[in-house]
Amino acid sequence: GAGGPYLVYAINNSSLTSPLQWCNRDPRCKKLQLTDLLVAPVQHIMKVPLILRDIEGRTEDPQERAVVREIIEAEEHSLSK
């Protein structure tokens, strides 16, 4: 599920108990739970190939487009692991 092993580690790690409780009380955290905070980076990284494809579509120079295509392929390969 959301957070997976990181969530289990954080819940079971006594050194994180106080910061987690603080975050739950602090209004700047907007009452986000640990799982919300762990999922956010994953959601952002999944958008990278979409942004790169948009850049590729707007790139006119064939050599630059080829470089962007290589980056997209590397990113997609990285995310598929």
C-alpha positions as CSV (number, residue, x, y, z in Angstrom):
1,G,0.0,0.0,0.0
2,A,0.9,3.7,0.2
3,G,4.2,4.1,1.9
4,G,5.0,0.4,2.1
5,P,8.1,-0.5,4.0
6,Y,8.9,3.2,4.7
7,L,5.6,3.6,6.6
8,V,6.3,0.4,8.6
9,Y,9.8,1.7,9.4
10,A,8.6,5.1,10.4
11,I,5.8,3.8,12.6
12,N,8.1,1.3,14.4
13,N,11.0,3.7,14.8
14,S,10.8,5.4,18.2
15,S,13.0,8.3,17.1
16,L,10.3,9.3,14.6
17,T,7.4,9.2,17.0
18,S,7.9,12.8,18.3
19,P,8.3,14.4,14.8
20,L,5.2,12.5,13.5
21,Q,3.1,13.7,16.5
22,W,4.4,17.2,15.9
23,C,3.5,17.1,12.3
24,N,-0.1,15.9,13.1
25,R,-0.5,18.9,15.4
26,D,1.2,21.6,13.3
27,P,-1.2,23.5,11.1
28,R,1.4,23.9,8.4
29,C,1.2,20.1,7.8
30,K,-2.5,20.6,6.9
31,K,-3.3,17.4,8.9
32,L,-1.5,15.3,6.3
33,Q,-0.7,11.8,7.5
34,L,2.7,10.1,6.9
35,T,1.2,8.1,4.0
36,D,0.3,11.4,2.3
37,L,3.8,12.7,2.6
38,L,5.3,9.5,1.3
39,V,3.1,9.2,-1.7
40,A,3.6,12.8,-2.9
41,P,7.1,12.3,-4.3
42,V,6.1,9.2,-6.1
43,Q,3.2,11.0,-7.7
44,H,5.5,13.8,-8.9
45,I,8.2,11.5,-10.3
46,M,5.5,9.7,-12.3
47,K,4.7,13.0,-14.1
48,V,8.3,13.4,-15.4
49,P,7.8,11.3,-18.6
50,L,4.7,13.2,-19.4
51,I,6.5,16.5,-19.1
52,L,9.4,15.2,-21.2
53,R,7.0,14.0,-23.9
54,D,5.5,17.5,-24.0
55,I,9.0,18.9,-24.4
56,E,9.8,16.4,-27.1
57,G,6.7,17.5,-29.0
58,R,7.7,21.1,-28.8
59,T,11.4,20.5,-29.8
60,E,12.1,21.4,-33.4
61,D,15.7,20.5,-33.8
62,P,16.1,16.8,-34.7
63,Q,19.3,16.3,-32.7
64,E,17.8,17.9,-29.6
65,R,14.6,15.9,-30.1
66,A,16.8,12.7,-30.2
67,V,18.4,13.7,-26.9
68,V,15.0,14.3,-25.3
69,R,13.9,10.9,-26.6
70,E,16.9,9.2,-25.0
71,I,16.1,10.9,-21.7
72,I,12.5,9.7,-21.9
73,E,13.5,6.1,-22.6
74,A,16.0,6.2,-19.7
75,E,13.4,7.7,-17.4
76,E,10.7,5.1,-18.4
77,H,13.2,2.3,-18.0
78,S,14.1,3.6,-14.5
79,L,10.4,3.8,-13.5
80,S,9.6,0.3,-14.8
81,K,12.0,-1.3,-12.3
